[in-house]
Amino acid sequence: MDTACGNVSLLRPPVDLQRPRIPTLLSAFLTLLNDRLSESIVFPLLPFLLAQFAPNGRTLGLLAGSYALSQFLVTPLIGALSDRYGRRPVIAICVAGSVVGLGLFAITLSVPWPEASLWPLILLFSARVIDGISGGTAATASAVLADISSPEQRARTFGLIGVAFGLGFILGPFLGGQLAQIAVPLPIWVATGFACLNLLVVLTLLPETHPAEERQDLPQRRDLNPFRRIGQVLINPSVGRLCGAFFLFFLAFNGFTAILVLYFKQRFGWGPELSTTAFLVVGVVATVVQGGLIGPLVQRFGEWKLTLFGLGLVIAGCLLIPAVGAADRAPAIFCSVGILALGTGLVTPSLRSLVSRRLSNEGQGTALGSLQALQSLGSFLGPPIAGISYDLLGPTSPFVLAATLLVIVIALVSRSPLTKNLQLST
């Protein structure tokens, strides 16, 4: 096959030419896997990684939220840059940023610092911000998959996103727990090595999939403001309450999960292995629910009932965890986080679908993109709020706060115009 033919097949692949798509699919898959793997390795280990510098809830919450804030602010720009300059350079720069962020994090943890030095925390926060700014890889890799797929093949090709995310959520906690038994910073070095492999594959195998004639001009600065997009969707009378519920759900969920490992560490004396096993349970359950069960369940019960039932499960998990005593705590904790994961696996896709069903086709992209922004904003605000609550009001207070917010979410979903229509039609 000559080069020209190969390039055409990558940009608009005919059904009978599948082999040139393999390097592109591999590059996109590794990029998506790296995006989830790096985060799922680091996140459950943060209390142990911070133990020598600042073992308190405030610092943990701020460090966990800094990644989400950076991603929230920059993701719209990264998407626009990939439409203007192409997918390949944007993905390469973002993955390189991930290498720098993870590498700086690993180096900071491995250097012997003098006591009371502020430099370790400054460098750790800088590393998380760099990694967060580089976190637009998932959206751009998804655009690559859309570029190389016909409309008929797109759903099947997009299945790679779910596979990569599910695998990342499972492998991250598992590798983190096992490697941390050897040395706590070792999982971060392994994540850095995987990001380097991802960068090498992108630079050597990934072609440009967005043709020059389809490039778009950069939007105006105001259109890249994530707060403007959020404001527009929150004042929409059709979906405003549902979008507010979506934001509060992720604020609550990401808040108490950010301090979950710190809670396990300080109350039960758990080390990295048991703590990361709890997140492994979450990854397995959420992957099974969203990967195979959610479709049949939606057909059987509908999004509205699944959303409310899932919220009830998350509230139950929130209240069960602080109720666990010393006896048989590991099985009880794993059961509780399994209930959490089941509830989250039901709520997230069902609530997105409720918003989507209320909108015309023209409003889908903007509103669903705003949902992602709301999720990132909740992921930023939740951990610091939970961390401050943990330090000032006690270790169980973030769970009570999250349960209270989730009750408000139930009220918003129940009272939204969309769900009233659905109740009348069922």
C-alpha positions in Angstrom: 0.0 0.0 0.0 1.4 3.4 -0.9 1.8 6.3 1.5 -1.0 8.4 0.0 -3.5 5.6 0.2 -2.4 4.9 3.8 -3.0 8.5 4.8 -6.4 8.6 3.2 -7.4 5.4 5.0 -6.4 6.9 8.3 -8.5 10.1 7.7 -11.5 8.5 6.2 -11.1 4.7 6.6 -13.1 2.5 4.2 -14.6 -0.6 5.7 -12.2 -2.9 3.9 -9.0 -1.2 5.0 -8.6 -2.0 8.7 -4.8 -2.6 9.2 -3.7 1.1 9.0 -6.1 1.8 11.9 -4.3 -0.5 14.3 -1.5 1.9 15.2 -4.0 4.7 15.7 -6.3 2.6 17.9 -3.3 1.4 19.9 -2.1 5.0 20.4 -5.6 6.2 21.4 -6.1 3.2 23.7 -2.8 3.7 25.5 -3.5 7.4 25.9 -6.9 6.8 27.5 -5.4 4.0 29.7 -2.5 6.3 30.8 -5.0 9.1 31.6 -6.9 6.8 34.1 -4.0 4.7 35.3 -1.9 7.7 36.4 -4.7 9.1 38.4 -5.9 5.8 39.9 -2.4 5.0 41.0 -1.7 8.3 42.7 -5.1 9.1 44.2 -5.5 6.2 46.7 -1.9 6.7 47.9 -2.0 10.4 48.6 -2.3 10.1 52.4 0.8 7.9 52.5 2.7 10.0 50.1 1.9 13.2 52.1 2.6 11.6 55.5 6.1 13.0 55.9 5.1 16.5 54.8 1.6 17.4 55.9 -0.6 14.5 57.2 -3.8 16.5 57.5 -7.1 16.6 55.7 -6.8 20.2 54.4 -3.6 19.6 52.5 -4.8 16.3 51.2 -8.0 17.9 50.0 -6.3 20.8 48.3 -3.8 18.5 46.6 -6.5 16.2 45.4 -8.6 19.1 44.1 -5.7 21.0 42.4 -5.6 18.3 39.6 -9.3 18.7 38.9 -9.2 22.5 39.0 -6.4 22.6 36.4 -8.2 20.2 34.2 -11.4 22.2 34.6 -9.8 25.4 33.5 -7.8 24.1 30.5 -9.8 21.3 29.0 -12.0 23.6 26.7 -8.8 25.2 25.3 -7.2 21.8 24.7 -10.2 20.7 22.7 -10.2 23.9 20.6 -6.5 23.5 20.0 -6.9 20.0 18.7 -9.6 21.2 16.3 -7.3 24.0 15.1 -3.9 22.4 14.9 -4.7 18.7 14.8 -4.9 15.8 17.2 -1.3 14.5 17.1 0.6 17.6 18.4 -1.9 18.2 21.1 -1.9 14.6 22.4 1.9 14.6 22.2 2.2 17.8 24.3 -0.4 16.6 26.8 1.3 13.2 27.3 4.7 15.0 27.6 3.1 17.2 30.3 1.9 14.1 32.1 5.5 12.7 32.0 6.8 16.0 33.5 4.1 16.1 36.2 4.4 12.5 37.3 8.2 12.6 37.1 8.3 15.8 39.3 6.0 14.1 41.8 8.1 11.0 41.9 11.4 12.9 42.3 10.0 15.1 45.0 8.9 12.1 47.0 12.3 10.4 46.6 14.5 13.3 47.7 15.4 13.6 51.4 14.1 17.0 52.4 15.0 18.9 55.6 12.3 19.2 58.2 9.9 22.1 58.0 10.9 22.8 54.4 8.0 24.1 52.2 9.7 23.1 48.9 8.3 19.5 48.9 4.7 20.7 49.1 5.3 23.5 46.5 6.8 20.9 44.1 4.0 18.3 44.8 1.3 20.9 44.1 3.2 22.1 41.0 3.4 18.5 39.8 -0.4 17.9 40.2 -1.2 21.2 38.4 1.1 20.3 35.5 -0.5 16.8 35.3 -4.0 18.4 35.5 -3.3 20.9 32.7 -2.1 17.9 30.6 -5.3 16.0 31.4 -7.1 16.9 28.1 -5.7 13.7 26.6 -8.9 11.7 27.1 -11.1 14.2 25.1 -8.5 14.4 22.3 -8.0 10.7 22.2 -11.7 10.3 21.9 -11.7 12.7 19.0 -9.1 10.6 17.3 -11.4 7.6 17.6 -14.2 9.6 16.1 -12.0 10.8 13.2 -11.1 7.2 12.1 -14.6 5.7 12.5 -17.6 5.9 10.3 -20.9 6.7 12.0 -21.9 3.0 11.9 -18.6 2.0 13.5 -18.4 4.8 16.1 -20.3 3.1 18.9 -18.1 0.0 18.7 -14.9 2.0 18.4 -15.9 4.1 21.4 -16.2 0.9 23.4 -12.4 1.3 23.7 -12.9 4.3 26.0 -14.9 2.2 28.4 -12.4 -0.7 28.3 -9.4 1.7 28.9 -11.1 3.5 31.7 -12.3 0.4 33.4 -8.9 -1.3 33.1 -7.2 1.9 34.4 -9.5 2.0 37.5 -8.8 -1.6 38.2 -5.0 -1.8 37.5 -4.2 1.5 39.2 -5.2 0.6 42.7 -3.9 -2.9 42.3 -0.5 -1.9 41.1 -0.3 1.0 43.6 -1.1 -1.3 46.6 1.4 -4.0 45.5 4.2 -1.7 44.6 3.8 0.6 47.6 4.7 -2.4 49.9 8.2 -2.3 48.3 8.5 1.5 48.5 5.7 4.1 48.7 7.1 6.3 45.8 7.6 3.2 43.5 4.0 3.3 42.0 4.6 6.9 41.0 7.8 5.9 39.2 5.9 3.1 37.4 3.2 5.5 36.4 5.9 7.9 35.0 7.4 5.0 33.0 4.0 4.1 31.5 3.5 7.8 30.5 6.9 7.7 28.8 5.9 4.6 26.9 2.6 6.3 25.9 4.6 9.3 24.6 6.9 7.1 22.6 4.0 5.3 21.0 2.3 8.6 20.2 5.4 10.0 18.6 6.2 6.9 16.6 2.9 5.4 15.7 0.1 8.0 15.8 -0.7 9.7 12.5 -2.6 12.9 12.2 -6.3 12.0 11.9 -7.8 15.5 11.6 -7.4 16.7 8.0 -6.2 20.2 7.3 -9.3 21.1 5.3 -11.5 20.4 8.3 -9.5 22.5 10.8 -11.5 25.2 12.7 -10.5 28.6 13.9 -9.9 29.1 17.6 -13.1 30.3 19.3 -13.3 33.6 21.1 -11.9 33.8 24.5 -15.3 34.0 26.2 -16.3 30.8 24.5 -13.4 29.0 26.2 -14.5 30.2 29.7 -15.8 27.1 31.5 -17.7 29.2 34.0 -19.7 30.8 31.1 -20.7 27.4 29.8 -21.7 26.3 33.2 -23.8 29.4 33.8 -25.7 28.9 30.6 -26.7 25.3 31.3 -27.6 26.0 35.0 -30.1 28.7 34.0 -31.7 26.5 31.3 -35.2 25.8 32.7 -35.3 22.4 31.1 -32.1 20.9 32.6 -30.9 23.5 35.2 -32.0 21.5 38.3 -30.7 18.2 36.9 -27.3 19.9 36.1 -27.2 21.4 39.6 -27.9 17.9 41.0 -25.1 16.5 38.8 -22.7 19.1 40.2 -23.7 18.5 43.9 -23.4 14.7 43.4 -19.8 14.9 42.3 -19.0 17.5 44.9 -20.2 15.2 47.6 -18.8 12.0 46.1 -15.3 13.3 45.3 -15.2 15.0 48.7 -15.6 12.1 51.0 -13.7 9.7 48.7 -10.7 12.1 48.8 -10.4 11.6 52.5 -11.4 8.0 52.5 -7.9 6.5 52.6 -6.9 9.0 55.3 -9.8 7.8 57.3 -8.8 4.2 56.9 -5.2 5.0 57.7 -6.0 6.9 60.9 -9.0 5.0 62.3 -8.1 1.4 61.3 -4.3 1.7 60.9 -4.6 0.4 57.3 -1.6 0.5 55.1 -1.4 1.0 51.3 -2.4 -2.6 50.4 -5.8 -2.6 52.2 -6.6 1.0 51.4 -6.0 0.5 47.7 -8.0 -2.7 47.7 -11.0 -0.7 48.7 -10.6 1.4 45.5 -10.0 -1.8 43.5 -13.4 -3.0 44.6 -14.8 0.3 43.5 -13.1 -0.1 40.1 -14.4 -3.6 39.5 -18.0 -2.9 40.6 -18.2 0.3 38.6 -16.8 -1.3 35.5 -19.2 -4.2 35.6 -22.2 -1.9 36.2 -21.3 0.6 33.5 -19.8 -1.9 31.1 -22.6 -4.5 31.1 -25.5 -3.9 33.4 -26.6 -0.4 32.8 -28.1 -1.0 29.4 -30.5 -3.8 30.4 -31.3 -2.0 33.7 -32.2 1.3 31.9 -34.5 -0.7 29.6 -36.2 -2.4 32.5 -36.5 0.4 35.0 -35.7 3.7 33.3 -33.2 6.4 34.1 -35.3 8.2 36.7 -35.8 5.2 38.9 -32.2 4.1 38.5 -30.9 7.6 39.4 -32.9 7.7 42.6 -32.1 4.1 43.6 -28.4 4.7 42.9 -28.4 7.9 45.1 -30.0 5.9 47.9 -27.2 3.3 47.6 -24.5 6.0 47.7 -26.1 7.5 50.8 -26.2 4.1 52.4 -22.5 3.6 51.7 -21.7 7.0 53.1 -23.4 6.2 56.4 -22.2 2.6 56.6 -18.5 3.3 56.4 -18.2 5.4 59.6 -20.5 2.9 61.4 -18.1 0.1 60.9 -16.4 -0.9 64.2 -13.2 -2.8 64.9 -14.6 -6.3 64.4 -14.5 -7.6 60.9 -13.8 -4.1 59.6 -12.2 -5.1 56.2 -15.2 -7.2 54.9 -17.6 -4.6 56.1 -15.7 -1.7 54.5 -15.3 -3.6 51.2 -19.0 -4.3 51.2 -19.8 -0.6 51.9 -17.5 0.7 49.2 -19.1 -1.9 46.8 -22.5 -0.4 47.6 -21.0 3.0 46.9 -19.6 1.9 43.6 -22.9 0.2 42.5 -24.8 3.4 43.3 -22.3 5.6 41.5 -22.3 3.3 38.5 -26.1 3.7 38.3 -26.3 7.5 38.9 -23.7 8.8 36.6 -24.9 7.4 33.2 -28.5 7.7 34.2 -28.3 11.3 35.2 -26.4 12.2 32.0 -29.1 10.4 30.0 -31.9 12.4 31.8 -30.2 15.6 30.7 -29.6 14.4 27.2 -33.3 13.3 26.7 -34.5 16.8 27.7 -32.5 18.6 25.0 -32.8 19.0 21.3 -30.1 17.6 19.1 -28.6 21.1 18.6 -28.1 21.5 22.4 -26.5 18.2 23.1 -22.9 19.0 22.6 -22.9 22.2 24.7 -24.9 20.8 27.6 -23.1 17.5 27.8 -19.8 19.3 27.6 -21.0 21.5 30.4 -21.8 18.4 32.5 -18.1 17.4 32.2 -17.2 20.9 33.4 -19.6 20.6 36.3 -18.1 17.3 37.2 -14.5 18.7 37.2 -15.6 21.7 39.3 -17.3 19.4 41.8 -14.1 17.3 41.8 -12.1 20.4 42.7 -14.4 21.8 45.4 -15.3 18.6 47.1 -11.9 17.4 48.4 -10.9 20.7 50.1 -14.3 21.1 51.7 -14.2 17.5 53.0 -10.6 18.0 54.2 -11.4 21.1 56.2 -14.4 19.3 57.7 -12.3 16.3 58.6 -9.8 18.5 60.5 -12.2 20.8 62.2 -15.4 18.8 62.8 -14.0 15.3 63.1 -13.2 12.3 60.8 -16.8 11.2 60.3 -18.1 14.7 59.4 -17.3 14.4 55.6 -19.5 11.3 55.4 -22.5 13.1 57.1 -21.9 16.2 54.9 -21.9 14.1 51.8 -25.1 12.2 52.7 -26.8 15.6 53.4 -25.8 16.9 50.0 -27.0 13.7 48.3 -30.4 14.2 49.9 -30.5 17.6 48.2 -29.6 15.9 45.0 -32.6 13.5 45.4 -34.9 16.5 45.9 -33.5 18.3 42.8 -33.9 15.2 40.6 -37.4 14.5 41.9 -38.6 18.0 41.3 -37.1 18.6 37.9 -39.5 19.2 35.0 -38.0 16.3 33.1 -38.6 13.7 35.8 -42.2 14.9 36.3 -42.8 14.3 32.6 -41.2 10.8 32.9 -43.4 9.9 35.8 -46.5 10.8 33.9 -45.4 8.7 30.9 -44.6 5.6 32.9 
